[in-house]
Amino acid sequence: MKRKITFMLLAFWVAALGWAQGYQNPVISGFHPDPSVCRVGNDYYLVNSSFEFFPGVPIYHSKDLVNWQQIGHCLTRPSQLSLEKIGPSGGIYAPTLRYHDGTFYMVTTNVTGRGNFLVHTKDPAGEWSEPVWINVPGIDPSLYFEDGKCYLTINPDNTIYLCEINPQTGEILAPRKAIWSGTGGRYPEGPHIYKKDGWYYLMISEGGTEYGHNVTIARSKNIYGPYEANPANPILTHINMNAQYNPIQGIGHADFVQAHDGSWWTVCLGFRPQSGLHHLLGRETFLAPVRWDKNAWPVINGDGTIQLEMDVPTLPLQSVAKADTITWFSKPQLGFEWNYLRNPALGNYQVLEGDSLLRLRATTFTLDDVDTLTFVGRRQEHISFVARTALSLHEAMAGDEAGVTIYRNNQAHYDFYLKQLAKNKQAIVLRYRMGKLTHIEREAELPKVVKTITLQVTGTNNDYQFACSLNNGEYQPIGRIDTRYLSTETNGGFTGTYIGLFAVAKEAQSKAYADFKYFVYKENK
Ligand code: 6LW
């Protein structure tokens, strides 16, 4: 009885003092790689890489590092982000977000464009500046501000370089200097510099962003080095026995932040294998606590591993509004979670809010093309989910199509759609694109009078299941396919799976368009 009273009293004080205990990882699920975080007072901001998707570099806000709400994107204009005909996993690589003297800076690399650049703003939820190009080779740029100077770290090859830049003009103010090559792991990358108690800490990732990924750190009393490696490296990894069966793998690409209560935390990327050793959601954003040991080295979550269920004290938790489970297309703009493939031809997308419709105009670019096809999608954020949409196809010619696609890239997508067969004849079609192979799993002509067709995709650990309902009737199963053929292990690349809506015309003179009445996405717990 005494123990129970003690526990209740402890629970009371924990709640009263605003402490909280525990959270779930990933803190931002689905394709959210290469996280970078910064703090302004009691507010936290985080960005992710976005590759060939537009707008680019999603930005999130939090009050507790656990609950994140997307507030926009850093790159919202073609003048900031040209993605014309960019192939899978081209475009925007790892970003870094920093705040200095009233201004937010986001620095990144358009690997298929002009290279490294930064944009800045006073309002992270608003418009960001035009690109300030930085004429330096390499990827994974990061910024560090001190004594009126701005330093850039970057990795052009297997070495981390440091140089001083003018963040307003991008000018290189002092020649770059090689400062560390890591501990011998391949692909030393993702550098960030922090200063604490007179030490400059240089944190990087090594081993590559797959199962060998790990985070290492070194320090120096001089920002230009020489840097001395932490004898306890790696400080974050799942390459060892203690994480052999961890459901999170490939953790790395970390960024530290000191919270407003003085505690230290790290965000990092990782992936969740499913269906054997395949992962489809892409690299997601995870959170872990950091403490500094008696030798002034950081220790992450005790032993350098992280879990899905984190049983650790947190900042006072403040929940945030999540993206709607049901999108009714009744607002003039689509939510931030909706992305295009490359720079969109915006004239092909129309939200008819009065009718709660999303109208997609078909073009002859198909899902197999690396071009400006009519596609708008949202990330698959859960291994188990259900997605539904109701649509109609209008003014279509034979061969025109519109529907839903589980999209990894132009050679890896599962498409479930309406196809126009002839003037008054349509079919429901299930098609698999896997590498060079295209397979029509099912093509079933629809009865004449179909006012509404609803397409449903159910995702599970091992498969996607496709079913459709005619005129709001019972769902008829159409087919299923393994998840593994859309995985990173099968297709390579750095992105994750999207659930997209699309429309394609067979001939250029087609005026076909598809009206989507709603879109449902929810986790299947
Ligand atoms: C990114 C590099 C990495 O630039 O993968 O996991 C690259 N880390 O640091 C693309 O995400």
Boltz pocket constraint, residues with backbone or C-beta under 6 A from the ligand:
constraints:
  - pocket:
      binder: B
      contacts: [[A, 33], [A, 34], [A, 49], [A, 93], [A, 94], [A, 139], [A, 140], [A, 189], [A, 190], [A, 205], [A, 208], [A, 209], [A, 252], [A, 253], [A, 269], [A, 494]]
      max_distance: 6.0
